[in-house]
Amino acid sequence: MNNFEFCVSTDVLFGKGQEEQLPAKLASFGKKILLTYGGGSIKKNGLYDKIKKLLSDFEIFELGGIDPNPRVESVNEGADICKREGVDLILAVGGGSTIDCSKAIAAAAFYDGDAWDLLTGKGRITQALPIAVVLTIAATGSEMDCAAVISNMDTNEKLLMGHPALLPKIAVLNPENTFTVPPYQTASGSADMMSHVIESYFDTVEAFVPDAIAEGLLRSAIKYTPMALEDPENYEARAQLMWTSSLALNGITSTGKSFMWSCHYIEHELSAHYDITHGAGLAMLTPKWMRYILSDKTVDKFCDYAVNVWGFAREDDTFALARKGIDATEEFFEKIGLPSTLGEFGIDSSKFEQMAEKAVQVGCLKDAYVPLGKEDVIEILRMCL
């Protein structure tokens, strides 16, 4: 294992009714709160009214309508509110898009230029407003990490920003708040959390402990996603998925590992150009990436994956065993209702070269678990047609 530093200081409040603790928990940060949320589902399910009532003693400013694949325009709008009103704290009520947007707002509140500068490296993150979260979907794990992904649709770019100051201070994880998540989004969320784990699992570094944790998290997603889809108000299924998504990206599965993403950066290009659901794109890409990188050097790891995650028995034909695990992965994503081809998204090959070049450049894919160049990425995308 490589050297590592592991420090995740988020105060996680997990379980039923944990929103009730918000007034006491938030009071130490100040009285002015920017409340951020997405398309309005929290108003339909009553969570918005509940939060507003709980925080009646605070001065609340709002930024709603945050898009999936959050836009830099929303970041700039939120930062302007924070600067103008002297906001003390941002409370993100939603999923990864709302949380990521809020993280970027928190940093941009201390920056004088366009928030996009903080994504491109033109500007630097120096500090950030404190962030609290009420999570409404099990997916990205953004409630317990210090990174954010923001899109600029004018330039067809989707870039990552990160800083320790962006780690949420408080995260309310009440599985009941995920009961109304639609089936497609539930499935996409599970694919996203599984991809986070898979990206760290496949690595050249020997790291038995984080890999064992990763295998358990993958088995959890595989077991409980169908249950949540069959019965959306199955509390146990929703709870297991919610905690799985948080642990999938809080750093524990990548301790001692190099953790270079491959599928994520390829998918970022797809959603930057075509605005598709991130988790669904990952579900389509991941099995194709697995098949492409399967080789004498990687087959043993794929055999561990097939045995320890999917429950296949060891056999002498290692490549046959590895392919069983890959096939099981693809079949699972199809079973839970996610697309397996680009055609299902309405995407053709016209932008493959452009997207592949950007993915390699931005994602440093030549340093990945299996190094990928532009032609490699183009071939993986072709496998998705």
C-alpha positions as MATLAB code, in Angstrom:
seq = 'MNNFEFCVSTDVLFGKGQEEQLPAKLASFGKKILLTYGGGSIKKNGLYDKIKKLLSDFEIFELGGIDPNPRVESVNEGADICKREGVDLILAVGGGSTIDCSKAIAAAAFYDGDAWDLLTGKGRITQALPIAVVLTIAATGSEMDCAAVISNMDTNEKLLMGHPALLPKIAVLNPENTFTVPPYQTASGSADMMSHVIESYFDTVEAFVPDAIAEGLLRSAIKYTPMALEDPENYEARAQLMWTSSLALNGITSTGKSFMWSCHYIEHELSAHYDITHGAGLAMLTPKWMRYILSDKTVDKFCDYAVNVWGFAREDDTFALARKGIDATEEFFEKIGLPSTLGEFGIDSSKFEQMAEKAVQVGCLKDAYVPLGKEDVIEILRMCL';
ca = [
       0.000    0.000    0.000;
       1.070    3.577   -0.675;
       1.272    6.225    2.041;
      -1.991    8.079    2.616;
      -3.769   10.619    4.801;
      -7.366    9.844    5.725;
      -9.443   12.522    7.444;
     -13.180   12.820    6.873;
     -14.593   15.165    9.483;
     -18.195   15.432    8.237;
     -20.702   15.162   11.086;
     -23.068   12.510    9.697;
     -26.593   12.378   11.137;
     -28.011    9.112    9.820;
     -31.561    7.841   10.174;
     -35.181    8.812   10.614;
     -35.986   12.350   11.686;
     -32.376   13.531   11.841;
     -33.363   16.843   10.217;
     -34.625   17.826   13.658;
     -31.017   18.370   14.742;
     -30.346   21.014   12.093;
     -31.256   24.153   14.076;
     -28.839   23.314   16.886;
     -26.127   22.081   14.544;
     -26.270   25.093   12.214;
     -26.523   27.793   14.884;
     -22.771   27.939   15.476;
     -22.132   28.945   11.856;
     -24.356   32.026   11.822;
     -27.906   33.091   11.045;
     -27.835   33.731    7.304;
     -28.316   30.601    5.191;
     -28.381   30.087    1.442;
     -30.786   27.196    0.830;
     -30.009   25.404   -2.450;
     -32.101   22.767   -4.198;
     -32.928   21.339   -7.616;
     -36.039   21.061   -9.734;
     -38.643   21.229   -7.014;
     -39.130   17.632   -5.853;
     -38.459   18.702   -2.266;
     -41.495   20.972   -2.491;
     -43.691   18.144   -3.759;
     -42.670   15.676   -1.045;
     -42.899   18.174    1.823;
     -39.200   18.314    2.691;
     -38.921   21.976    1.690;
     -41.682   23.046    4.087;
     -40.200   20.888    6.826;
     -36.762   22.489    6.453;
     -38.173   26.009    6.303;
     -40.188   25.398    9.483;
     -37.195   23.940   11.316;
     -35.070   26.941   10.336;
     -37.662   29.623   11.055;
     -35.227   31.414   13.362;
     -32.684   31.795   10.565;
     -32.623   34.270    7.675;
     -33.051   32.143    4.552;
     -32.049   33.046    1.005;
     -32.806   30.588   -1.785;
     -31.315   29.283   -4.998;
     -33.582   26.696   -6.617;
     -33.648   25.109  -10.032;
     -30.125   23.698   -9.942;
     -29.764   21.408  -12.952;
     -28.509   17.858  -13.091;
     -24.907   18.262  -14.297;
     -24.914   21.639  -12.482;
     -24.085   24.703  -14.556;
     -21.508   27.355  -13.851;
     -24.253   29.978  -14.284;
     -25.940   28.663  -11.111;
     -22.614   28.807   -9.298;
     -22.132   32.462  -10.214;
     -25.723   33.280   -9.256;
     -25.330   31.625   -5.863;
     -21.980   33.296   -5.216;
     -23.529   36.685   -5.974;
     -26.265   36.040   -3.398;
     -23.689   35.026   -0.788;
     -21.583   38.133   -1.363;
     -24.548   40.524   -1.495;
     -26.355   39.156    1.559;
     -23.387   38.194    3.714;
     -24.393   34.531    3.851;
     -22.819   32.506    6.674;
     -23.622   28.974    5.551;
     -24.921   27.037    2.545;
     -27.500   24.309    3.128;
     -27.792   21.974    0.132;
     -31.016   19.974    0.102;
     -30.815   17.459   -2.708;
     -28.444   15.080   -4.427;
     -24.995   15.308   -5.935;
     -25.812   18.058   -8.411;
     -27.146   20.389   -5.733;
     -24.293   19.550   -3.373;
     -21.608   19.997   -6.040;
     -23.096   23.315   -7.098;
     -23.172   24.407   -3.457;
     -19.511   23.498   -2.977;
     -18.561   25.578   -5.983;
     -20.701   28.461   -4.691;
     -18.988   28.184   -1.306;
     -15.599   28.666   -2.945;
     -16.739   31.274   -5.472;
     -18.150   33.408   -2.646;
     -14.520   34.320   -1.896;
     -13.476   34.860   -5.517;
     -13.937   38.084   -7.480;
     -14.004   36.645  -10.998;
     -16.045   34.096  -12.933;
     -16.469   30.895  -10.929;
     -15.351   28.918  -13.999;
     -11.825   30.173  -13.313;
     -11.791   27.921  -10.250;
     -12.423   24.916  -12.487;
      -9.860   25.739  -15.162;
      -7.052   26.699  -12.790;
      -7.088   30.364  -13.748;
      -8.281   31.136  -10.224;
      -7.429   29.466   -6.927;
      -9.663   28.265   -4.101;
      -8.462   30.009   -0.960;
     -11.383   29.429    1.406;
     -15.042   28.484    1.335;
     -18.265   29.051    3.201;
     -19.278   26.121    5.428;
     -21.626   23.636    3.775;
     -24.345   21.450    5.283;
     -26.325   18.814    3.400;
     -29.718   17.144    3.577;
     -29.323   14.258    1.163;
     -32.237   13.172   -1.041;
     -30.703   10.501   -3.303;
     -28.101    7.772   -2.858;
     -25.647    8.293   -5.702;
     -22.621   10.558   -5.869;
     -21.239   10.492   -2.324;
     -20.726   14.253   -2.567;
     -22.144   14.611    0.944;
     -18.913   13.188    2.360;
     -16.107   14.294    0.054;
     -14.389   17.552   -0.865;
     -14.812   17.579   -4.649;
     -17.363   18.974   -7.097;
     -18.017   18.594  -10.818;
     -19.427   21.579  -12.718;
     -20.514   21.910  -16.352;
     -20.092   24.727  -18.841;
     -22.490   23.987  -21.676;
     -21.191   26.925  -23.745;
     -17.815   25.204  -24.051;
     -19.063   21.600  -23.665;
     -16.806   21.096  -20.656;
     -17.393   19.254  -17.417;
     -14.558   19.789  -14.949;
     -13.592   18.780  -11.441;
     -12.657   21.044   -8.558;
     -11.471   20.006   -5.128;
     -10.263   21.515   -1.854;
     -10.403   20.397    1.798;
     -12.566   23.434    2.590;
     -15.335   21.986    0.397;
     -15.939   18.989    2.661;
     -19.459   19.361    4.129;
     -19.506   20.107    7.851;
     -22.830   18.347    8.457;
     -24.712   15.744    6.439;
     -28.245   14.605    7.254;
     -28.793   11.152    5.785;
     -32.424   10.204    6.308;
     -33.302    7.274    4.007;
     -36.971    8.325    4.117;
     -36.030   11.318    1.963;
     -35.178    8.934   -0.884;
     -38.561    7.139   -0.978;
     -39.845    9.344   -3.811;
     -36.761    9.078   -6.039;
     -37.969    7.753   -9.441;
     -36.811    4.273  -10.537;
     -34.485    5.513  -13.291;
     -32.729    7.905  -10.909;
     -32.528    5.237   -8.205;
     -30.889    2.855  -10.674;
     -28.574    5.560  -12.030;
     -27.545    6.438   -8.487;
     -26.619    2.838   -7.784;
     -24.581    2.665  -10.976;
     -22.776    5.841   -9.940;
     -21.855    4.535   -6.485;
     -20.752    1.201   -7.969;
     -18.575    3.015  -10.484;
     -16.912    5.015   -7.710;
     -15.964    1.778   -6.000;
     -14.878    0.042   -9.208;
     -12.646    2.948  -10.210;
     -10.633    2.533   -7.008;
     -10.867   -1.272   -6.851;
      -9.073   -1.840  -10.135;
      -5.569   -0.667   -9.362;
      -2.078   -2.110   -9.585;
      -1.424   -1.444   -5.884;
      -1.886   -4.351   -3.466;
      -4.369   -3.127   -0.846;
      -6.345   -5.985    0.694;
      -8.263   -3.983    3.318;
      -9.757   -1.250    1.073;
     -10.452   -3.868   -1.600;
     -12.369   -6.017    0.872;
     -14.420   -2.976    1.863;
     -14.999   -2.209   -1.813;
     -16.246   -5.732   -2.496;
     -18.714   -5.460    0.377;
     -20.030   -2.126   -0.865;
     -20.536   -3.525   -4.359;
     -22.425   -6.518   -2.966;
     -24.603   -4.110   -0.993;
     -25.559   -2.138   -4.114;
     -26.240   -5.348   -6.023;
     -28.438   -6.743   -3.249;
     -30.450   -3.679   -2.289;
     -30.998   -1.818   -5.564;
     -33.596   -4.312   -6.879;
     -35.332   -4.189   -3.491;
     -35.572   -0.400   -3.611;
     -36.881   -0.530   -7.171;
     -39.522   -3.119   -6.275;
     -40.604   -1.330   -3.099;
     -39.522    2.350   -3.082;
     -40.466    2.738    0.586;
     -38.395   -0.212    1.770;
     -36.508    1.642    4.490;
     -33.794   -0.981    4.934;
     -32.985   -1.063    1.224;
     -32.893    2.725    1.007;
     -30.751    2.935    4.150;
     -28.205    0.411    2.909;
     -27.914    2.188   -0.441;
     -27.586    5.604    1.183;
     -24.700    4.527    3.399;
     -23.084    2.612    0.539;
     -23.064    5.728   -1.639;
     -21.401    7.781    1.112;
     -18.688    5.215    1.823;
     -18.094    4.653   -1.893;
     -16.457    8.069   -2.306;
     -15.344    9.277    1.110;
     -11.849    7.941    0.417;
     -11.918    4.733    2.422;
     -11.853    2.424   -0.623;
      -8.919    4.282   -2.169;
      -6.655    4.404    0.905;
      -3.159    3.344   -0.091;
      -4.100    3.267   -3.769;
      -3.413    5.528   -6.756;
      -7.140    5.916   -7.640;
      -6.954    7.202  -11.211;
     -10.412    7.393  -12.783;
     -10.968    6.118  -16.329;
     -14.710    5.644  -16.900;
     -15.642    8.843  -15.111;
     -13.616   11.105  -17.357;
     -14.944    9.429  -20.491;
     -18.497    9.818  -19.188;
     -17.870   13.450  -18.257;
     -17.326   14.138  -21.933;
     -20.585   12.404  -22.855;
     -22.634   14.363  -20.337;
     -20.823   17.607  -21.187;
     -21.845   17.267  -24.829;
     -25.182   15.468  -24.511;
     -26.327   16.251  -20.932;
     -27.126   12.597  -20.122;
     -27.613   11.233  -16.613;
     -24.141   10.621  -15.197;
     -24.817    7.268  -13.516;
     -26.603    5.906  -16.566;
     -23.654    6.824  -18.748;
     -21.312    5.046  -16.354;
     -23.480    1.927  -16.406;
     -23.149    1.794  -20.181;
     -19.405    2.519  -20.257;
     -18.072    0.434  -17.380;
     -18.574   -3.096  -18.791;
     -17.105   -2.013  -22.145;
     -14.071   -0.528  -20.404;
     -13.693   -3.772  -18.462;
     -13.712   -5.862  -21.621;
     -11.253   -3.525  -23.321;
      -8.652   -3.642  -20.523;
      -8.933   -7.378  -19.793;
      -5.480   -8.878  -20.392;
      -2.855  -11.167  -18.916;
      -1.885   -8.311  -16.575;
      -5.420   -7.580  -15.312;
      -7.128  -10.985  -15.448;
      -6.316  -11.985  -11.860;
      -7.968   -8.844  -10.496;
     -11.023   -9.485  -12.633;
     -11.159  -13.041  -11.256;
     -11.161  -11.667   -7.697;
     -13.979   -9.352   -8.759;
     -16.000  -12.217  -10.253;
     -15.552  -14.419   -7.182;
     -15.756  -11.906   -4.324;
     -18.421   -9.600   -5.757;
     -20.570  -11.830   -7.963;
     -20.085  -15.160   -6.183;
     -18.706  -17.243   -9.047;
     -16.545  -20.259   -8.173;
     -12.835  -20.260   -8.972;
     -11.935  -22.108  -12.162;
      -8.815  -22.892  -14.171;
      -9.882  -20.797  -17.165;
      -9.194  -17.381  -15.670;
     -10.345  -15.427  -18.722;
     -13.662  -17.267  -18.777;
     -14.129  -16.463  -15.089;
     -13.199  -12.817  -15.617;
     -15.707  -12.499  -18.433;
     -18.431  -13.962  -16.223;
     -17.903  -11.117  -13.776;
     -17.962   -8.531  -16.542;
     -21.080  -10.039  -18.112;
     -22.782  -10.098  -14.708;
     -22.017   -6.397  -14.287;
     -23.583   -5.508  -17.635;
     -26.588   -7.762  -17.056;
     -27.199   -6.189  -13.649;
     -27.271   -2.677  -15.081;
     -29.666   -3.803  -17.809;
     -31.827   -5.593  -15.223;
     -32.287   -2.407  -13.204;
     -33.383   -0.543  -16.314;
     -30.312    1.335  -17.522;
     -29.207    1.775  -21.159;
     -26.371   -0.374  -22.477;
     -25.677    1.444  -25.767;
     -25.107    5.001  -26.925;
     -27.970    4.581  -29.377;
     -30.396    4.396  -26.463;
     -29.249    7.910  -25.531;
     -29.528    9.076  -29.135;
     -25.755    9.507  -29.400;
     -23.758    8.688  -32.547;
     -20.020    8.614  -33.301;
     -19.730   12.165  -34.639;
     -17.934   13.581  -31.572;
     -15.872   10.539  -30.568;
     -12.532   12.031  -31.561;
     -13.184   15.330  -29.812;
     -14.464   13.677  -26.632;
     -11.656   11.104  -26.515;
      -8.948   13.737  -26.853;
     -10.440   15.813  -24.037;
     -10.958   12.817  -21.738;
      -7.317   11.769  -22.075;
      -6.112   15.310  -21.511;
      -8.306   16.255  -18.556;
      -8.359   12.831  -16.918;
      -4.655   12.065  -17.312;
      -5.773    8.669  -18.615;
      -2.252    7.742  -19.661;
      -1.580    7.287  -15.924;
      -4.698    5.183  -15.270;
      -4.890    1.559  -14.062;
      -4.530    0.552  -17.699;
      -3.144    3.574  -19.576;
      -5.501    4.887  -22.236;
      -4.714    7.095  -25.193;
      -7.054    8.829  -27.584;
      -7.473    5.796  -29.850;
      -8.187    3.555  -26.857;
     -11.005    5.826  -25.705;
     -12.417    6.008  -29.229;
     -12.488    2.207  -29.358;
     -14.265    1.975  -25.986;
     -16.857    4.453  -27.249;
     -17.252    2.394  -30.430;
     -17.933   -0.659  -28.267;
     -20.848    1.314  -26.796;
     -22.609    1.869  -30.129;
];
